[in-house]
Each structure stands twice: as structure tokens, then as C-alpha cells.
């Protein structure tokens, strides 16, 4: 079965890295209690670290997001591709608001946190 992916462009500060991040999801509705796949494309000099998802509408704990690199040839690449899978829990709010707290690091060791809000459904 072929999946359609939905894209979100996330700008990085110019002093942190050249380029932007691109975040893709396998399910634009971010349906709860369904396996979701996230794909992140970063400039080659940037990598995700210690990411998580937290509830905004109500407290739902912290959901770790573990990124795995998916590039075939890392030496020649100008970008890097990362993937993560996750499950969002159901709650009493059918349109729960969440924040993806995406921490990234560049080759100089500088770290930057991006807050990416999204909404789930059931």
C-alpha cells in the first residue's frame, strides 16, 4: 500500500545552519492510537536529538520521538533524512493540540529547539 506524505517547512535560524527542515507525516489528521510515521529532512550539517511530543490541550505525559537516519550515501549528501514512528494516546478531546519539541544540533555542537504545534483527531 502506498502512503501519501504531507509536508511542513520549518525555517532554521541563519546563524545556526544553511537551509530549512522539512517534516513529513504519513497521516495529516494525526489519528490517535494509529501508528504514525514522521520523516524529517535536514541540512547535512544538522541532526535531530532528544525530541518529544507533549500535550497542549491537556497533560498527556511526554512521548519520546526517536529519529533514525535513512540516508544511503552520507558523504555526498547535502541533506539528511531521518524517520520516527509513534503512537498518540486518545483523550477526551477529539481535536487535541500537541507540540513536537524538536531539538537539533549542528556540526559546531550548537543546539536549537523548534516547537512545532499540531492537532490530532479521533
Secondary structure as the mmCIF struct_conf table of DSSP 4:
data_model
#
loop_
_struct_conf.conf_type_id
_struct_conf.id
_struct_conf.beg_label_comp_id
_struct_conf.beg_label_asym_id
_struct_conf.beg_label_seq_id
_struct_conf.end_label_comp_id
_struct_conf.end_label_asym_id
_struct_conf.end_label_seq_id
STRN STRN1 UNK A 6 UNK A 11
HELX_LH_PP_P HELX_LH_PP_P1 UNK A 12 UNK A 13
TURN_TY1_P TURN_TY1_P1 UNK A 14 UNK A 16
BEND BEND1 UNK A 18 UNK A 19
STRN STRN2 UNK A 20 UNK A 25
BEND BEND2 UNK A 26 UNK A 26
TURN_TY1_P TURN_TY1_P2 UNK A 28 UNK A 29
STRN STRN3 UNK A 31 UNK A 31
TURN_TY1_P TURN_TY1_P3 UNK A 32 UNK A 33
BEND BEND3 UNK A 34 UNK A 34
STRN STRN4 UNK A 36 UNK A 43
TURN_TY1_P TURN_TY1_P4 UNK A 44 UNK A 45
STRN STRN5 UNK A 46 UNK A 55
BEND BEND4 UNK A 56 UNK A 58
STRN STRN6 UNK A 62 UNK A 65
STRN STRN7 UNK A 68 UNK A 69
BEND BEND5 UNK A 72 UNK A 72
TURN_TY1_P TURN_TY1_P5 UNK A 74 UNK A 76
BEND BEND6 UNK A 78 UNK A 78
STRN STRN8 UNK A 79 UNK A 86
HELX_LH_PP_P HELX_LH_PP_P2 UNK A 88 UNK A 90
BEND BEND7 UNK A 92 UNK A 92
TURN_TY1_P TURN_TY1_P6 UNK A 94 UNK A 95
STRN STRN9 UNK A 97 UNK A 106
TURN_TY1_P TURN_TY1_P7 UNK A 107 UNK A 108
STRN STRN10 UNK A 111 UNK A 119
STRN STRN11 UNK A 121 UNK A 121
#
